[in-house]
Amino acid sequence: MRLRIRVEESDYDVDVEFLDDDSSPGLVPPAAKVRIPESVIRKRPAQKLAEDRFCKSPIAGRVTAVLAAAGKQVSKDEHVVLIEAMKMEIKVGPEVGGVIEAIFVCPGETVKAGQVLFELS
């Protein structure tokens, strides 16, 4: 196809050819994938936030069991307190691993949503 293009008051006649997308001239080819050696990759430790020290009740209910004691090492999502609410048993654990510093509830006690159940150090 021939086109006439005007640039700064000058006319140019050009030939235009339609190409497939993958064979278009002038396009930069995608960058080659580089393999990263395993020796330079290291696992990032979990970020601990100040609010992660306190584990709060997700729902109002009654504490049916406390499965750990102060001084015990616990991992992320390990069950520490069981709460019964609406005929369901909710297992509550910390968002991050750590050592239990204090437990603020005991079996049979009723708790409100958002109430602190235990603290990690």
C-alpha positions as CSV (number, residue, x, y, z in Angstrom):
1,M,0.0,0.0,0.0
2,R,1.3,3.4,-0.9
3,L,0.8,6.4,1.4
4,R,1.6,10.1,1.1
5,I,2.8,11.6,4.3
6,R,3.3,15.3,4.9
7,V,6.0,16.4,7.3
8,E,6.9,20.1,7.8
9,E,5.4,21.2,4.5
10,S,7.1,18.4,2.6
11,D,5.3,15.4,1.0
12,Y,6.7,11.9,1.1
13,D,5.4,8.9,-0.8
14,V,6.0,5.7,1.2
15,D,5.2,2.0,0.7
16,V,3.5,0.4,3.7
17,E,3.4,-3.4,4.3
18,F,1.3,-5.1,7.0
19,L,3.2,-7.7,9.0
20,D,2.2,-10.2,11.7
21,D,2.8,-9.0,15.2
22,D,5.7,-11.4,15.9
23,S,7.6,-10.4,12.8
24,S,7.3,-6.6,13.1
25,P,10.6,-4.9,12.5
26,G,11.9,-2.4,15.1
27,L,10.3,-4.0,18.1
28,V,12.7,-5.0,20.9
29,P,12.6,-8.7,21.6
30,P,11.6,-9.7,25.1
31,A,14.5,-9.9,27.5
32,A,16.1,-13.3,28.0
33,K,15.1,-15.1,31.2
34,V,18.0,-15.3,33.6
35,R,18.2,-18.1,36.1
36,I,18.9,-16.9,39.6
37,P,21.3,-19.3,41.4
38,E,19.9,-20.9,44.6
39,S,23.0,-19.8,46.5
40,V,21.8,-16.1,46.4
41,I,18.2,-16.7,47.2
42,R,17.3,-16.7,50.9
43,K,14.0,-17.1,52.6
44,R,12.8,-13.9,54.2
45,P,11.8,-14.3,57.8
46,A,8.2,-13.5,58.7
47,Q,7.6,-9.9,59.6
48,K,6.4,-9.5,63.2
49,L,4.2,-6.5,63.9
50,A,3.5,-5.1,67.3
51,E,-0.1,-6.1,67.2
52,D,0.9,-9.7,66.5
53,R,1.9,-10.1,70.1
54,F,-1.8,-10.1,71.2
55,C,-4.2,-12.7,70.1
56,K,-7.8,-11.6,70.2
57,S,-11.1,-13.5,70.1
58,P,-12.6,-13.5,66.7
59,I,-16.1,-14.0,68.1
60,A,-18.1,-13.7,71.3
61,G,-18.5,-17.1,73.0
62,R,-17.4,-19.4,75.9
63,V,-13.9,-20.7,76.3
64,T,-14.0,-24.5,76.3
65,A,-10.3,-25.3,76.6
66,V,-6.9,-23.7,76.9
67,L,-4.4,-25.9,75.2
68,A,-1.1,-24.2,76.2
69,A,0.5,-22.5,79.2
70,A,2.7,-19.5,79.7
71,G,6.3,-20.2,78.6
72,K,5.3,-22.7,75.8
73,Q,6.8,-22.2,72.4
74,V,3.9,-22.1,69.8
75,S,4.0,-21.8,66.0
76,K,1.8,-19.8,63.6
77,D,-1.8,-21.0,63.8
78,E,-1.2,-23.6,66.4
79,H,-4.4,-24.0,68.5
80,V,-4.0,-22.4,71.9
81,V,-7.6,-21.6,72.9
82,L,-10.9,-23.2,71.9
83,I,-14.1,-21.1,71.9
84,E,-17.6,-22.4,71.6
85,A,-20.1,-20.1,69.9
86,M,-23.4,-20.8,68.2
87,K,-22.8,-24.6,68.6
88,M,-19.5,-24.2,66.7
89,E,-16.0,-24.7,68.1
90,I,-13.5,-22.1,67.0
91,K,-9.8,-22.9,67.3
92,V,-7.7,-19.8,68.0
93,G,-3.9,-19.5,67.4
94,P,-1.3,-16.8,67.0
95,E,-0.6,-15.1,63.6
96,V,3.1,-15.6,64.2
97,G,5.2,-18.0,66.1
98,G,6.6,-17.2,69.5
99,V,6.5,-17.9,73.2
100,I,3.3,-17.5,75.2
101,E,3.9,-14.8,77.8
102,A,0.5,-14.8,79.4
103,I,-3.0,-16.3,79.0
104,F,-5.8,-14.0,80.1
105,V,-8.8,-16.5,79.9
106,C,-9.7,-19.8,81.5
107,P,-12.1,-22.6,80.6
108,G,-15.8,-21.7,81.2
109,E,-15.2,-18.0,80.9
110,T,-17.3,-16.0,78.4
111,V,-15.4,-13.7,76.1
112,K,-16.4,-10.8,73.8
113,A,-15.3,-10.4,70.2
114,G,-11.9,-8.6,70.2
115,Q,-11.1,-9.5,73.8
116,V,-7.4,-10.4,74.3
117,L,-7.0,-14.1,74.9
118,F,-3.2,-14.4,75.2
119,E,0.0,-12.5,74.6
120,L,3.3,-13.6,73.0
121,S,6.7,-12.4,73.9
